[in-house]
Amino acid sequence: MKRIFTILAAVLLTASVFAQAPQKISYQAVIRTSSNTLVISTTVGMRISILQGSATGTAVYVETQTPTTNVNGLASLEIGSGTIVTGTFSAIDWSAGPYFIKTETDPTGGTAYSISGTSELMSVPYALFSANDTPVHYIGESYGGGIVFYVYDGGQHGLIAATTDQSTGIQWHNGSFTITNAVRDQVNAGQFNTERIIINQGAGSYAAQICANYQGGGYGDWYLPSKFELNLMYVNLHLAGLGGFASSNYWSSSETSSSSAWGQNFGNSAQLYNGKFSPYYVRAVRAF
């Protein structure tokens, strides 16, 4: 049985903005030592800086925190709630970006920071300066019949995961090994893929069909996520302890051949392709 594995980057950044005060940015990072060993169940020291203009720009805000990693080496914190070193988080002019987050980490819990990384803040944090009469959505929010797991356009648009699994073991195909042309892999690609699969496979009980039939929250536009969207659910919800996912294989809608399609193991993060007859879990998504 052929499998291809994708290794997640060492640092995973998810940004979510709370529309009500206090304003914070939710940040997650997988902490590894210089020898690439996970730092698990350990209190680590972190210094977080908001840099303006570039990855080496001026630090307009700096704080320190001491989060504790989980069994997967994941540290979760909210920027804006730590011990302030310099600056005022609420006074940052988010319209004067771009802005970058620089993290420095001491895996022993002190202030001898030996691990550093810098990531650009994309559209999500800019919801901090959105107009008050414009709805702003954030990762982890209960909205639109499910849980928001990805946002863009300043929190105006994004993706929602169903609150529960639609199946704990169902095949990808409807009994027919054919090319469905469900090959797109990006944000919103799952909707196209789902339509292609159903046109090809017809009525029945299989992964794409049960997602399309789902009516969670009264919405009828649910679909089987693409491989890319499935990984966003893993990173932004499952690793944050949200969504109630199983540590098992989940189907995506992205096809690899007439006999196989992509899935992801929510126990170890590996993306793999397997036979379309395999009984995987299924979680529907929808766009807003």
Stockholm file with secondary structure:
# STOCKHOLM 1.0

chainA/1-288         MKRIFTILAAVLLTASVFAQAPQKISYQAVIRTSSNTLVISTTVGMRISILQGSATGTAVYVETQTPTTNVNGLASLEIGSGTIVTGTFSAIDWSAGPYFIKTETDPTGGTAYSISGTSELMSVPYALFSANDTPVHYIGESYGGGIVFYVYDGGQHGLIAATTDQSTGIQWHNGSFTITNAVRDQVNAGQFNTERIIINQGAGSYAAQICANYQGGGYGDWYLPSKFELNLMYVNLHLAGLGGFASSNYWSSSETSSSSAWGQNFGNSAQLYNGKFSPYYVRAVRAF
#=GR chainA/1-288 SS CCCCCCCCCSCCCCCCBCSSSSCCEEEEEECBCTTSCBCCSCBCEEEEEEEESSTTSEEEEEEEECCBCCTTSEEEEEETSSEEEESCGGGCCGGGCCEEEEEEEETTSSSCCCEEEEEECCSGGGGGGSCTTSCCCCTTCEETTEEEEEEETTTTEEEEEESSCSEEEECSSSSCCCCCCCCCCSTTHHHHHHHHHHHHHCSSSSHHHHHHHCCGGGCCCCBCCCHHHHHHHHHHTGGGTCSCCCSSEEEEEEECSSSEEEEEETTTCCEEEEETTSCEEECCEEEC
#=GC SS_cons         CCCCCCCCCSCCCCCCBCSSSSCCEEEEEECBCTTSCBCCSCBCEEEEEEEESSTTSEEEEEEEECCBCCTTSEEEEEETSSEEEESCGGGCCGGGCCEEEEEEEETTSSSCCCEEEEEECCSGGGGGGSCTTSCCCCTTCEETTEEEEEEETTTTEEEEEESSCSEEEECSSSSCCCCCCCCCCSTTHHHHHHHHHHHHHCSSSSHHHHHHHCCGGGCCCCBCCCHHHHHHHHHHTGGGTCSCCCSSEEEEEEECSSSEEEEEETTTCCEEEEETTSCEEECCEEEC
//
